[in-house]
Amino acid sequence: MSKQSLEAKVEPELIRQWIQEIGSDSSAAVPLLQSIQKKYGYLPRKAMDLVVAGTEINASQLYGVATFYAQFRLTPVGRHLIKVCHGTACHVSGADRVNTSLRHILGITDEAEDTADNGSYTVENVACIGCCSLAPVMVVGTEAFPNLKGADAQRFLSKHAASVGEHLPGKSGDGDAVESGSAMEAHA
Ligand code: FES
């Protein structure tokens, strides 16, 4: 399955219903975007067009709000979401290296992209997830992977991919020495 298959099917009646319930002036922009994102996981282009057509909010205002707040995204999320903590403790412990390593094994080469071409995984940078003593940490689904050193991130992702039947389109081997860590249930 490709990344295109992640595109949401937007129901125009639903968007129109939200506009009726929430409102159509500029103060409705954030709650409308929140409803759309909650339903589809991102802000599909078609839904954005419907909001512009059905409210007093013009396209530049709407996209201005959508790009200002980190909670909104304009592209679909992969079938599995990897959250890489970039809080202070994780940052100084190598969060950037974890990120690079994951993008490498997922074959994500475009800086502006965060999802593998086959739609399998999205790599998202997040703020502190509350287990700083175990930095650096990533969360895949509900599972947290602490103390990521060397090739740990790639190794854990390979295991996860095998367990859920996903193919990793990139190459491994971006890590340094392999040191073991173990997964734990995420509380964040
Ligand atoms: S900084 Fe990463 S868990 Fe706190």
Residues whose N, C-alpha, C, O or C-beta is under 5 A from the ligand:
A	BS01	FES	C85 G87 T88 A89 C90 C128 I129 G130 C131 C132 A135
